[in-house]
Amino acid sequence: MVVKICGITNIKDAIDSINSGADALGFVFYKKSPRYITPQKVKEIINELDPFVKFVGLFVNHTVDEINNISKISGIDIAQLHFSCDEKFKNSLEVKYIEVIRAKSKADIKLNKNKFYIVDSFVEQYGGQGRAVELSWFENQDNSHIILAGGLNPENLLTLKDFGFYGVDVSSGVESCVGKKEKQKLIKFCKVAKSIS
């Protein structure tokens, strides 16, 4: 199971995440978030890290030009889109992207089988609120293109065992306080996630 650790704000947490087994790191470019980080700071962090890890930037209501510019400056590999945008918008992006489905009900989880998605619980704020998605919404369907986010932590990961998710995305569930990761939580989270692949 692929593991993405989101809300990275400093080099120590980035290194601890990778050493714990994370496959991708997420950086929040939404300025209203307490986990916001500048593109320049992300670049500094990425320059010190394993080049085979994927680096993801979280965007909320940014323009095409903003996403393209921030992606170039920071050096991220993938733009994580936390807002609705049309095909013209997505086709104008100069970086790979993944869309986020902010699910209020099972009906919201409408998938194009040729694409990967992050599915998170709907909250008025964007990300890091720790609210879980109802797992019953994923019963009796192919979840192999879904990265599940929202309310995950080392203690509840085993509940995902029989759903066949492609990956998991965690932020607040491995923190000691907002914006700071806890090494032992990172280690346990990655170990459990990899054990249920």
N, C-alpha and C positions, 0 to 999 in steps of 0.2 A: 504493500500500500504506500502510495506517495504521500510524503508529509511536507506540508508548507507551514512554516512558522511566520506569522504576520506581526506587524507592529514593531519591527526592529528599529531601535533608536540609537544604538551604539555598537562599537566594534566587539566588545566583550560578549554581548548577547548573540551577535552574529556568529562568532567563533564557537561559542558554547552550543548553539543550535546545530551548526554543521558537524561538530564533533559528536553530538548526540545522535546524529543520523538523519537530519533534515535534508530533503532533496531540493527545497526551494525556500527562499527568504522573501518576505513581503515588506515593503516600505510604503508608508501612508503619506500621500501628497495632498491630502485634504486638510486645509489649514485650520478648520474648526476642530479637528481631532486632537486629543491630548497626546497622541502618538505621532503627530506630524513631524516630518523631517525634511530638510531642504535637499534639493537635487544635488547640490555641491557636497553636502555631507554624505549622501548615499554614495557618490562617486568615490570619496575618500575611503569609505568602508569597503566597497566592492573591490577596489584596487589591492586590498590586503587579503582577499579571500580566494578560495579554491575556484578556479575558472569553470569547473564542471558542475557547479551548483547553479540553479536557475534563480534569477533575480526578477522580482515582480513589483510593479508600482501600482498602488491603489489610487484610482481617480474617481472623483465625484463631481459631476456637472462641469467638467473642464471642456474647453473647446478642442477641436482637432489640433490647432496650432500649439496650444498649451501642452497637450499630451506629447506631440512630436518633439517639441523643444525640451521638455523635461526628460523625456526618454533619452535624448541625445546627450544631455548634460550629465545625467545620472549614470548612464550605462546599463539600465535595466534591459531585460530580455523580453518581458511580457507586460502589457498594460491590462490591469484588472478593472473592468468597467462596472461601476456600481450605480449605473443610471441607464435609462433607456435611450437608445440612439438608433437612427435608421441605417440602412445599408450604405448609403452614400457616405455617411460619417465614418463608418467602420472601414470602408474601402479607401478612405483618405488617410488612414493611419499608416505611419511608416514603421510601426513596430507590431509584432504579433500581439494578439489580444485574447482575453477570455472574458466572457460575460458572466455577471452575477445575477442569479434569480433570487430576489428577495421575496420568499414565499409566505403568503398569508393563509393559503389553503393548498390542498392537493392539486386543485385545478391550475395553480400557478406553475406547476412543474411540467411544463410543456417543452420537450426536448427535440432538437434536431439530432438525429442519431449519428450524424457525421461530425458533430462538434462536441467539445468538452465544455462543461459548465461548473461554476461554483454555485451551490445552493445554500443560502443562508436564511435565517428567520427574518421576517420583516420587523423592523423597529424604526421609529421616527428618525433616530440618529443613524449614522452610518458606521457599522462595524464596532467590534470590541465590547458589545453589550452583554455577551454571555448568555443569550437566550437560545435555547435549543429548538431545532426544527422537529416537528412531530414525526417520529420514525414510521408510523403506520402509513404515512403518505407514500412511502417507498416500497411497500410490500407488493409482491407479484409483478415486478417490472424490472427491466434491465437497467441497473445503476452503474454500469461499467464506464460511463463517461461523466460521472458526477464526482466532484470533490465536495465533500460535506463540510460546512462551517456552522458555527453558532453553538455555544454552550458546551463545547467539548473540553474535556480535561482527562488527566491520566486515569481517573477513577471510573469514568463512564464509557471509555472507548470500546470495551468488550461487548457492549450492547449492539455494536455495529457489525459484529462478526458475520452474520448470515445475510447481509444486504448486498455484498459485492460492490461496494463503492471503489472507485478508482483511487481516491485519496481523501485526506482530511486536511483541514485548514484551521489553525488555532492561534489565538492571540492572548486574550485575558486568562484563559485556562492554564497557562504556564507562566504566569506573572507572579512576582512577589508584591508588586504594587504597579500602578498604571505606568506602562512604558518601560518597565524593567522586568526581564525574565529571571526565573529561578532555575538554576542549573539542574537541580535534582528533578524538578518537574519536567524539564525538557528531556532529560535522559529517560525517565519513566514513560513519558508520552510516546516518544519515538520507539522505544522498545516494545510497548504494547501494540502500537500501530503496525509495526513490522511483523509482529507475531500473528496478526490476523489477516495478513495478505492472502 
